[in-house]
Amino acid sequence: MISEMNKVNGTFSAEVQLHLYAGGKCYELGHLGPGFALLGDNQSISASEGELETIVDKKTTRWKVRFTSPITSASKRFTFEAV
């Protein structure tokens, strides 16, 4: 919801959710960039492919990806490419 103050300033904040679906599970993402993402929590994922989902103001977009770096509990960051 846009507050009255934000309407006056011409700014607003979108409601954003980021998810990774891999190996039959859903993981929350903390950040999504071009060709990389950060998991919300450190954990290992053994799958080699998955699906990224963005939900911005209730509009959902999903695309399939192949992981180009291992997803380990040592780091939240992983890289991917679209398939």
C-alpha positions as CSV (number, residue, x, y, z in Angstrom):
1,M,0.0,0.0,0.0
2,I,1.3,3.4,-0.9
3,S,1.2,5.9,2.0
4,E,0.0,9.5,1.6
5,M,3.5,10.8,2.2
6,N,4.9,8.6,-0.6
7,K,2.2,9.7,-3.0
8,V,3.3,13.3,-2.5
9,N,7.0,12.4,-3.0
10,G,6.3,10.3,-6.0
11,T,8.0,7.2,-4.6
12,F,6.7,3.8,-3.7
13,S,7.9,0.4,-2.6
14,A,6.9,-2.8,-4.4
15,E,6.0,-6.0,-2.6
16,V,8.7,-8.4,-3.7
17,Q,9.2,-12.2,-3.1
18,L,12.0,-14.3,-4.5
19,H,12.1,-18.1,-4.5
20,L,14.1,-21.0,-5.8
21,Y,12.4,-24.3,-6.5
22,A,14.9,-27.2,-6.7
23,G,14.9,-30.9,-5.7
24,G,11.2,-30.7,-4.8
25,K,11.6,-27.9,-2.3
26,C,11.1,-24.2,-2.2
27,Y,13.9,-21.9,-0.9
28,E,13.6,-18.2,-0.1
29,L,16.1,-16.0,-1.9
30,G,17.6,-12.9,-0.3
31,H,18.9,-11.3,-3.5
32,L,18.6,-11.9,-7.2
33,G,21.1,-10.4,-9.7
34,P,22.1,-11.1,-13.3
35,G,23.4,-14.6,-13.3
36,F,23.6,-15.0,-9.6
37,A,21.5,-15.2,-6.5
38,L,21.8,-15.4,-2.7
39,L,19.9,-17.9,-0.6
40,G,18.1,-16.5,2.4
41,D,19.8,-19.1,4.6
42,N,23.1,-21.1,4.2
43,Q,22.3,-24.6,3.0
44,S,23.4,-27.2,0.5
45,I,21.2,-28.0,-2.5
46,S,22.3,-31.0,-4.6
47,A,20.1,-30.4,-7.6
48,S,21.7,-29.2,-10.9
49,E,18.7,-27.4,-12.2
50,G,15.8,-25.5,-10.7
51,E,13.3,-22.8,-11.3
52,L,13.5,-19.1,-10.1
53,E,10.3,-17.3,-9.2
54,T,9.8,-13.6,-8.7
55,I,6.6,-12.1,-7.4
56,V,6.4,-8.3,-7.7
57,D,3.2,-6.7,-6.6
58,K,1.4,-10.1,-7.0
59,K,2.7,-10.6,-10.6
60,T,4.5,-13.9,-10.8
61,T,7.3,-14.7,-13.3
62,R,9.1,-18.1,-13.3
63,W,12.0,-19.4,-15.4
64,K,14.1,-22.5,-15.5
65,V,17.8,-22.3,-14.7
66,R,20.9,-24.6,-14.6
67,F,23.3,-24.0,-11.7
68,T,26.8,-23.1,-12.8
69,S,28.3,-23.2,-9.3
70,P,27.6,-25.6,-6.5
71,I,25.1,-24.5,-3.8
72,T,26.8,-25.3,-0.5
73,S,26.2,-24.3,3.1
74,A,29.6,-22.5,3.0
75,S,28.1,-19.6,1.0
76,K,24.7,-18.3,0.2
77,R,25.8,-17.2,-3.3
78,F,25.4,-19.3,-6.4
79,T,25.5,-18.7,-10.1
80,F,23.1,-19.9,-12.8
81,E,22.2,-19.7,-16.5
82,A,18.8,-19.9,-18.1
83,V,17.7,-23.1,-19.9
